[in-house]
């Protein structure tokens, strides 16, 4: 409002429009529009001493936001019309007839259709996903972590990551805590999630995190080699979500939100001194709304959703329960030979907490 007062003062002093624009530091068109608003509001220099910036703004922009012309007619409820069009035997002509009966002075049919199509073009396009039992398992990590005290003397704290997996059809949710989001914890969390599910889904839908997808692509994403071999081992497939398309994995996004609110929120006042203690607390915290948890390795598993008790195993995953023999986790490393040839080889490491689940 300081510039508005300066424009009005310089205009009263007889300064030209271009000179006012140069002094104030705005475009001449802005000065012209400001003078027009001042004339419409009937304001002259000097302004009353009691006129504050808020009062001046109200006087200048009192008519702002009102549209003239076709907007003078009664505006239909476009959202309601959009919903009605989805019903059987309903056409835009029929809805316009009903609109004219309520508002005889409203829009004619051509303008009515034009305005509706303009409104509908601004809607975001979404597709409803229909999930079948045992088809997809959505996996991701929660954004928030849980502090774990690893040294009681110094009070050193290490954040624990929360792995979340949810079935598409039944909303069967599995969660557990791990130290990192590294490949070993990622693979181990999957094996324990399969054990809790009692089977293996047809598809795994991860985010484009580096531990799962080396190079994100809309058409041919490059999946981590170890992760891909785990999928082959379990006779399943990996279908990463598209880059920057969170609606592709909306199931796990909602599951993460529920875990953060109903699980991490309830544990915010508790102190944990080990990862096993945190996972035990996760199970006990979910006890009021979950069924019994099932152990899969040295780390206790996490809780399930309340729907797990009402959905039989056959609706969550295909196949019958499978034994869990001991196994080894192997990562792939690149080695440069004497002839400067780069080859990839498996580098197995012992992973007691991870058990392969063979079909």
N, C-alpha and C positions, 0 to 999 in steps of 0.2 A: 504493500500500500504506500510505501515511501515514494516509489516511482510515480504512482498515480498522483500524489500530491504535488510532486515536482512538475509533472506534465501540466497540471492545471495552473500552477503558479507561473510557469514560463509562457503559457498561452495567454494568460491575462496580461503579462508584461509585453506582449507583442512579438515574441520570438517565433520565427518560422518553423514549419513542421519538420523539415529536414534537420534544422539546427537543434530542435528539441530532441529528435531521435539520436543525434550525435552526442549531445550532452548526457542524456539519460543512459545511452548504451543499448538501445533497442531498435528494432526495425521501424521505418516510417509507417508501415501498415499497422503496427501495434499501437503507435501514437494515434493514428487516425481512428482505430477502433476504440481506444480509451476515451478520446474526445467525444465520440458518438455515444458511448455509455454515459459519460458525464452529462451530456446534453439531455439524454433521455431521462436521467434521474433528476435533472433540474438543479445540479450543484454548481456553485460559482465560488471563485476565490475572493476573499479568504473563507475557508471552511469554518463552521462553528467550532469553538474550542472544546465543546463536550462531545464532538463526533470522534469516536474511537476508530481504530482500524477495522474492527469487526462490524461496526455500524456502516462504515464506508463500503466495505465489501458487500454487505447485504443490500445496500442501495444500488450498487453497480450491477450486481448479478442476481437481482430478484427474479428475473424472468429466465435465468439460465436453466437448461434442462427441459424446458417445455418446447415441443415441436408443433409447428403450424401445418396447415394443409391437411393431408390425409389423416394425420394423427388426431384431428378434431373429432373423428368418429369414435364410437365405442369400440374399444379394442377387444377382439375375441380372446378367449383363453386358449392359446395355441397348444399348451401342454395337454389340456383336456381333449382338444381336437385330434392331436397326435395319438393319444391313447384310444380314442374312439375309432380311428381309422384302422387299428389293428384288429378290430372285431369283424366277424363275418358279416357280409352283405351291407357294409357301411361304406359309402362313397363320400367324396368331398362335396359333391353337389347336394347330397342329403344333409350334410352338416351345415352347408351354407343356407339351405332353406330354413333349417331350425334357427340359425343365427339371425336371419332376416325377420323371422316371426317375433323374436325377442327385441330386435333393434331395427325397426323399419327404415331408419335413416342411416343404416350402416353401409359397409362397403358393398360395391357391386361384385358379381361373381368373379370376374377377371382379376380385379384388384385383390379380392379375398384369396384367390389361389396364388397370386404372386407373393403376397405377404406371408402366406403359410410356407411356401417353398423357400423363401428367404430365411424364415425362422428355422425350418428343418435342416437347411444346409449348414447351420452353425452347430448342430448337435454332433458330438463325438461318436464315431462309429464303433460299436462294440458287437461282439459275437458271443452268444450264450454257449458255454461249453457243457456238453452232456458227458458225464463220466459213468463208466460201467465198472462193476465190481472187479477188483484185481487188475485194473488196466494201468493206472499211473500212480507213481509215488513221487510227490513233490518234496524236494530236499533243499535246505538252506540253513544258514547260521543266523541267529538273532543278532541284532545290531548292538544290544547292550550286553555287558559282561557282568560276572559276579566276582567280587574280590575274595580271594582265598589267602589266608595268612599261612605262609609256608615256614616262617621262623618265629616261634613264640617269644624268643628273647629280644630280637631286634624289631619285631613287628613287620617284617618284610611281607609285602602283599603282591600276589600274582593274579592277574585277571584270568578267569575261566570262561571259555567260549561255550555257548549253548547251541547244540545241534538240534534241528527240528525237522521232522519228516511227517508228512500227512498224506493219507490216501485220498484220491479224488472223489470216489463215490461215497464212502462211509464216513469220511472226516476222521478216521482213526489216526490219532496223533501220537507221535513218539518224540521224546526229548531226552537229551542227556548232556552232561557237561564234559568238556575235554580241555586240555591245556591250550592247544593251538588249533588253528585251522589248516595245519599242514596235511600232507598227503596221507601219512600214517594214521592220524586221527580221523581224517575224512573216510578212509576205507574201513577203519575199525568201527566207526559209527554206523556205516551202512550195514555191516555184518550183524551188529547187535540189533539194528532196526529190523532186519529180516527175521532174526530170531524172535523178536517180540511180535512180529506180524504172523509168524507161523507159515511163511511162504515167501515167494518172490514175485513182485509185480511184473507185468509185461514191459513197462517203460519206466525209466528214471528221468525225472525232469529237474535238473539242477539249474542254478543261476550261472552266469558267465564268469564265475570266480576262477582265478588262475589255477587253483588246485583241481578244478574239473575240466575247464576249457582253456587250452593254451592260446588259441587264436579264435576270437569270436567272429562269426560270419553268419549272415542271414540265410545262406544256402548250404554251405559246407563248413560248419565249425570244426575246428581241430581239437578233438577230445584228448585229454591226458592219456598217455599210453597205458599206464598202470590202471587207471580208472576204467579204460576200455576193456582191458583184459579181465578185470573183476566182473564186468558185465557179461563177458563171454563165459566166464567161469560159472556164473549163476544163470546162464541162458536167458538173459534179459537184454534190453537195448537202452541206449542213452539218447534222449531227445532234449538238448539244452533249449532254454527259453531264448527267444530272439533278443538281440541287444537292445537295451532301452525300451523293453516292452514288459513292464511288471505285471500286466494283466494276464500274460501267458502263464504265470505261476501265482495267480491270485489266491489259490488255496493255501499255499505255504505262507504268503504274506499275512493273511488273516490269522493263520495258526501262530506265527511269530508274535503278532500283536496280542493274541490271547495268552501265550506263554509269558510274555513280558508283564502283562497286567495281573494275571491270576497266579502266576508262579513266582516270578522275580519280585513282584510287588509285595507278596506275602513274606518273602525271605529277606527283605531289605534291612530288618533290624537284627538279623542273626549273623553270627560270626562262624566262619568255617576254617578249619585247619588242615583239610586235605580234600582232594578231589572225590574220594570215596564218600566222605562225610557229606559233601554237597549233593552227590547223586542220591544218597540215602534220603536226604532232606527233600529232594525233588519228588521221590516216590511217596514219602509220607505226606507231603503237602498236597499231592494229588489224590491222596487216599479217600477223601470225602466225595470225590467225583469220578474216581477211576476204579478199575478192577486191579487184581493182583498183577505185579510186575514179574518179569521173567529174566533171570540172569543170563548174560551172554559174555563171559570173559571175567577178568579180574575186576573190572569196573562195574559197579551195579548199574542196571539199566534205569531209564527214567520213566516218567509217568505216561499214562495213556489218556485219551479223551473219554468222556462219559459215554460216547456212542460205541465204544469198543465192546461193551458188555451186551449190547443189543444187536450187533452185527456179527454173524458167524464168520468163521475163518474163510469159508468159501466165497463170501462176498468181498473179502478184503484182498486176498491173494489167490493165485491159482496153485494147484499142486497140494500135496500132503506135507505135514511136518517132516523136516529133514534133520538128520543127525549133524553134529558139529564136530568133526575131527580136527585135531591140531593141524596147524598150517603155518606158513611163513609168508611174510610180506616182502615184496621185492620191488625196488624202484629201478628206473632205467637211467643210466649215465652214459655220457659220450666219452670215448677214449680215442686219442690220436695215436696212430701207429707210427713206426719209423719212416714209413713212406708217405707221411702226412695224410693218411686216409682216416677219416673219422668214422668210427663204427659205434653202434649202440649195443650195450650188453646189460643183462639183468644183474642187479646187485642185491642179493637177498640179505635181509637182516632179521634177527629174531624179534618177534612181536608177541609176547605172551598174552597181551590183552586182546589180541585179534585172533579170531578163529574163522577159518574158511567154512563156508556152508555149501556142501556139495549136493548136487541134484542127483 
